[in-house]
Amino acid sequence: MDESTSKTFFAELMFTALYRTAAVLLTVFLSLSGCSSGGDTQSASTTTTGTSPASNDPSTPATPNTGPGTGGSESTGSDGTIPVHQLADLNGDVTDLALHPDGDIVVAGTFSTYGGQPVPHVIKLRPDGSLAPWTLGVSLINSLPVETAISPDGKVWIAQRQGEVARLWRVSDDGTLDSGFVPVDFLFEESGGGVIPSQVFQLEPIGNGVYVVGTFTRVNGQPRRGLVRISATGQLDGGFNADIASSAYRLAPNPDGTLYVTNFERLDVSVVGSQILYRLNADGSRVSGFSPVNVYTVGFNARIYALARVADDTNDVLIGGGFVLDSSGTVNPLLDPTAIHNLARVNPDGSRDRVQPRPQLGTDSTNTPIVRAIAKTTDGSGDFILTASGIRRFRPDGTPVLGFQVGQTNSVDDTDKLLCMLDGDTIVGGTFTTYNGTSRGHIVRINRDGSQR
């Protein structure tokens, strides 16, 4: 996929959050596993609906729906916990999932109904699958979100495309605009003077600020390319200047403050395209001693799709996608019989990790399925879940988790989103309408063993 295809690369998405005491009690009570993609941030939240716009002012709240399934309190079981139920169907694709500190699930996408009830493009779901009311500004309701993220303080970041501009908002956990935040605009200007639509591919919280990853050359008029850090008030962080060669696509933070980041464009001018994996310091400079990894991508849909820090103290990173990676970085991987295909573990110095076993997906075979998403667990097990011709779970040593039911969907491109919950369940969202042969409207909750709720 090249720059021109970025205009339609993802359906846009957003979410916001609502703090619920009952859900907090649930997450404290439950001490099982969870997982997240990329960095360490998770999300979960309940959704609700906002309709009946009053004006075109984004600060004007829409009237929240009060139909069935919204409002009220969750019913509790005999042990005081909130029961978990299978999620209802959505009538459109899920483009993002996130876990709020209150334990609710935030879902964003192209849908307009949940369980047959009209909803906005971003909703919050309680742990029992019911809708929870919250209110968004009119502009946020009427525009599709691109990416979302949640700060530790519960504030929600929302990136949307509005014409040729990508705009960043920050809202409170009740959906209203953060009065202390000034929206940030991102613009992509071509070298010849033209303008093409800017795209935000990822938001990654850092403290109460956020990293913004995408295709842009200006931020509120100031020259910046690909990766920036924005404060909680909407200010461009002048202390961070990413030393990358082009627009950025994926980012994974490390506990030591360094960042793994990939570029978006293919930089190789030959038939074989390439992407670069960088490691940056907290100020955006390149980490000394890390050799940027040149990842060769072949074909229209080939690229690095996912980064995920390995859940240990090594600062290693997993990269997944449709690519060929040579073992040493010194030869064309197409001519290297030991080349790694589509899933690799990279050491903190940029070397390829062949000591630690990698997931058994035939990663040294040209028949390896494309890896579209990687989500790492946060329960200390080191397990991770990925999409590669199905939803799969692996141990840190690369062996499949015995007894886990591989999830098969009818999604054409296998670009399902993954969100691991604190109770060990996983939310799967995407373009699918069936899961392991069962009718499911774009979202499903699976148990720790892969079985459906």
N, C-alpha and C positions, 0 to 999 in steps of 0.2 A: 504494500500500500504506500503510495507516494503522497506528496504534499497536497495535490489536488483532491485526493480522495478524503482528506481530513475533514472536508466540509460536511461529509455525511458519515463520519467514522462511528460516532456514537449518537444514540438518541439522548437528548439532554435531560439532566435530572437535578433534583434538589430535595432537601428535607429540612425539617426543623424538629425541635424536641420539647417535651413537656415533663417536668419533674413530678414523679408520683411516689409518695412515701411507701405505698404497698409494694411497688416493684422493687424499691431499694431493699426492703426487708427480704424479698425473694432472692435477690442477688447475693445478699449477705448469707442467707440460709443455705444457698446452693454453693458448693465448693468444687464443682466439677470443672471440665475443660471448656475452653473457648478458643477461638482463633481469629486472625485478622489478616488482611492482605497487605503487603508492603511493609509499613511501619508497625508500631505497637498500638495504634489507636483502633478502638473498636466502636461499634455502635449498635444500639437497639432501641426501639422506641415504638410508641403506638401512633396510629395515624388517625387523622380526622379530616374533616372536610371543611372547606370554606367556599361559599358561593355567594350569589347576590352581591356583586361588586357595586360599591357606592360611587366610585369615581375612578379616574385614571391615575390618581396620586398613589405611588407605591406605599406611602405611609398610611393611607386610608385602609383600615381593616375591612375585610369582607365579612358578611354575616355568616357565622358558623352554622353548619347544618345541625339539626337536632333530631334527625330521623332515627330509625331503629339501629341499634348497635353502637350508638355514640353516647357519650356522657355517662353519668352514673358511676358506680364503683363496681370493681370486679367481685364476683362471687368467690368465696374461699372454700377450700376443702376442710375436712374435719381436723386436719393438722395445722390449719391456718395458712397454708400455701395457696397460691393462685393456680388453678388447673390450667394445663396447656392443651390446646386443641389444634386440629389441623387448620391451616389458613384457608380462607375463602378464595375464590377465583378472582383474578384481575382480568380485564378485557384488553389489556395492552402490555407491551414489553416492560420488564424491570431493567432499569439501567444503573441503579445503585442501591446498595443496602448499607445501613450503618447502625451502630449500637450507641445509644445515648447513656450517659452515666446513670440515669434512672432505671436502666434495664429494658426500656422499650425499644421497639424496632422501627427504624425510619426506612421507608420504601419510596423510591422515586422512579419515574418512568413515563411512558407515553399513554398509560391507562387513564380512564375516566370513570370507571366503576370498580367497586370492591364488593364482592358478594351480591352484585346487582344494584348496589346503592351508589348514586353519583358521588364522586370524590374528586379532589384536585389531583394534580400530577405528583404531589408529594403527600404521603400520609404517615400517620403514626399508628402502630399496632401495639396493643398490650400483649403481655406474655400469653394470654388466653386467646389471642387472635382477634379480639374485638377492636373496633375503632375507638379512638379517644379524641375528643374535640380540641381543636386549636385554631388559631386565626392567622392568616397570612395577608400581607398587603396585596392589593389588586394586581400590580405588575408581576409579582412573584407567582400568583395563581395563574395568570394568563400566559405566562412564558414557560417553556420547558426548561428545567434545570439541566446543566451540563455535569457538574460535579458538586459534591457536598462533603463537609467534614465537621467534626464537633470538637470544640475546645474543652479543656478540663473544667472550665467554669460553666459548661452547659450551653454556651452560645453556639449557634449553628452558622457555618459558612456555606454560602450558596453561590455558585458560579453559573451564569446564564449567558447565552449569546443573544444580543439584541442588535439585529442587522449585522454590520461588519465588526461590531465591538463585542468583546466578551466583558461582562460586568460582574464584579464581586460584591456580594452583600454580606452583612452579618446581622443575624436576628437573635432575639432572646428566646428562651426555651418555651415561651408561649406563642411564638411565631411572629410577634411584632418586631418591627425594625429596631435595631440597636441605635438609640439616639446619639450615642457617642462615637459612632462609626460613619465615616464618609465613604460612600461607594467608590470602588476603584475600577477604572476602565483600562482594558488591554486592547492594543491595536497592532496589526501586522502590516507594515509598509514594505513593499517590494523594492529592490534596489533601483528599479526603473522609475519609481515614483508612484506606482499603482498601489491599491489597497485590496487585500483579500481578507475574507472573514477570519478573525482570530478564534482560536480554539483553546479551551482549558481542558487538559487531560487528567489532571490529578490535583487535589488539595490535600496537604499533609500538615496537621497542626504541629506547632512547636510552642510550648507554653500556651499562652492565650493568643499568639499570633498564628500565622499560617504560611507554609510554602505554597507557591502557585507554579504549576508545571504546565507548559503548553507552547503553542506557536504564537509568538508576539514579539514585536520589536520595540514597542513603547508602552510605558505604564504611566497613566495620567500625564502623557506628553513627554515623559523623561525616557531617554534611551535605555532600554534594558531588553535582554533577549533570553527567552526560553525558561528561565527559572529565577524567581524573586522571592523575597521574604517580606510579608506585609504585617504591620503591627495591628493590635486590637482596635486602634483608632482609625486605621485606613492609611497609615503613612508607609511609604516605601522605605525599607530598612537600608540606609546607606552603608551600613557596616557589612553588607553581604553583596558580593558581586561574583556571580557564577562564572568560572572559567571553563566554559564549554564552547564547542565550535559552532553550535546551531541551536535551533529550538529544542526543547526537552520533551520527553515522552513519559518516562516512568522514574519514580524516586523511591528509595528505601533508606530510612535513617538508621544509624547505628547508636548503641548506648553511649559510645564515646563522643558523640556529637558530629561525627563525620557522616557523609551522605553518599550513597550510591545513586547514580543517575545515568540514564541513557538519553542519547539524542533522538530526535524524531526523523530527520532527513537521512537518506542514504548518502554517504559521502563518497563511496567508490564510484568512479566514472566508468568502470568496465561493466560487462554484462552482469557480473555478480555484484549486488549491492552490499552495503555494509552499514552497521551501526556501531557506535562506540559506547562502552561502559566506562564511566569515570568514577573516581572516588574523590570527594571534595571535603575540605575542612569547613568548620563552622562559619568562616568568613567567605567561603566560595572559592578559595584557592585550591589548587590540586594537591592532594596528599603526596608528600615526598616518599618515594619508594614504591608507589603503586603504578604499575604499567597499564595504561588504558587498554582495554580488551577490545579488539576488533572482531566483531561478530558478523559473519557473512550471512546474508539473507538472499534466498533465491526464489523468485516467483512473486506474483502480484500480492498474495496474502502473507508473504513472509516478513517477519520482523520479531523483535523482542516484545512480547506481550505482557510479561509479568516479572517483577522483582520481589523477592521476599528475603528478609534477613533470616539466616538460620537461627533457630531458637536455642542458642547456646552462647558461650562467652568468646567465641572465636572471631566474631565480626566477619565471618564468611557470608556470602550471599548466593541465593539460588536465582538463576535466570531461566525463564521459560519462554517458548515461542516457536517460531518456524525458522530455524537457522542451522548453520554448520559451524562448529567451533573447533579449530585445530588444537591439538594438545599442547603445543609449544608457542604458538604465535609467530612462527618463523616461516611457515610454508602455507601455500594455498590449501585450505581444508578440503577442497574437492579432490585433491591429490593425496590426502593424508588418510591412510587406512585406519588410523586410530582416532579419527575426528569424532567429536561429540555432536550428537544431533538433538536439538530441540529442548534439552533440559541439562543444565550444568551447574556445578557448584564451583564458585570462584573464591580463592583465598584473599586475605586482606592486602597482599602484595600484587594481586592481579594474575597470579598463576592459577592453572586449572587444578582443581582438587581431584586427584585420582587415588588418594589414600582412603578417604572416607567414601564408602559405597554410595552410589547415586540410585535414585528410584529405579526399580526394575521395569522399565518401559521399553527396553531395547534401545537404550540411549546411544549405543554405538552402531545403530543400524539405520539405514535410510528409510526404513519402514516405520520409524518412530512417529506416533501421532503428535500433532501440533499441540503444545501446551498453551492454553489460553488464560488460565488464572491459577494463582498459587495463594493459599491461605494457611498461615502458620498457627498452630495451637498456642495457647498461653497458659496451659496448666502445668508446665514444667516437663511434660513428656517429650517435647521436641518433635512430636508428630506434625505432619502437615497434610493438607487436602489440596488436590488440584483437579482441574478439568483437562482431560486428555482422552478423547473418545469415551467420555464418561466421568462421573464424579468418583474419585478414588482417595483412599487415605493410606499414608505410609509412615513407617517408623523412622527415627533419625538415621538408622543404618541403611535405609533404602528398601527395606523389605515391606511388602504389603501387610496391612493390619489384618490378621486372620479373622474371618467372620464378618468383615465389612461388606455389605451388599453394594456392589458397584452400581451407580445410578446412571441410567441411560435415558436421554431425552430425545425428542424429535427436533431439537434445535439444529438448523442447517450448519451453522458455523461454530457451534459448541462454545459460545461465548457467555456461558452462565456465570452469574455473580455468586460469590460465596460469603457467608457470614456465620461464624461459629459463635454460639451462645454460651453463657457462663454455666449452663446446666449440662453441657456436652452435646446438645443438639446443634444442627447446622441448618441455616436458612439458605435455600438455593433459589435464585431468581434469574430470569432471562427471557428469551424469546420462545421458549417451549410451551406446548399445550398438553403434553403427556410426559409422565415420569414413570419409568419402568412399566410402561403399558397402561398406566392409570391416568385418566383425564385430570390434568392439573392446569389451572389457568395462570401460567407464567411464574408461579411461586409455590414452593413446597417446603415443609419443615420435616427434616429427617432426624432419626435418633442417632445415638452414638454408634450403633452398628450398621447404619445406613438404611434401616427400614423406615417407612413413611409413617408420619403421625396420622 
